[in-house]
Amino acid sequence: MKRTVFSVLSVILSHVVFSQYDPKALEVLEAMSKKYKSITSFEALLSSTLTNESAGVKDEFKGKITVKGNKYVLALPEQEVYNNGKTVWTYLPEQKEVNIDDFDPKSDDLNPSKIFDMFKKGFKYLLYGQDTQGGVLCDEIDLIPEKKDAQYFKVKMFISKKDKSVQSWIMFDRGGNRYKYTITKFTPHIKVDDSFFEFDLKKHPGVSPNDLR
């Protein structure tokens, strides 16, 4: 009897440990990443929802991101972020000011395109099941940070089973907030000049620069 119990526990525990780095999840994630790595530039329209049930919070906003290599422009309702790969400009239209800082890839949390590669370092992953997002059948994958004190304790991704495109993802933080991002339109291989990723003060009269470098 003891051997039977120990055998069952051994099977359960080995499955739990194994599922932390689920090969089926990795296969889907790598196919998704390969798809986006082959795209040198793109533009995506995003919708985002922040919910916190215990605090009774539900905020929604829409945005647009334009990406070319390691450069991007992220346009949100209250701010615009320009990144040319070396310098970051954070433009606040209502305050009529722009903060200028050196680009630090390690602390770059505003770039939604990072979702395509984030699983490669510091995460466990599990193919949780399937779900339909916006009429698209998706693989549902949970990413769990290896660090116990990570800001987000889970990221849930929905990846199209048909073409491996990311439909949406949800980030869960320790304060009870859930941030859901949905890609509503994706246009690959756009033509855009490098100058587009630099904030031009001449085109924004009356805006005060705040150089933090």
Order of alpha helices (4+ residues) and beta strands (2+ residues): alpha-alpha-beta-beta-beta-beta-beta-beta-beta-beta-beta-beta-beta-beta
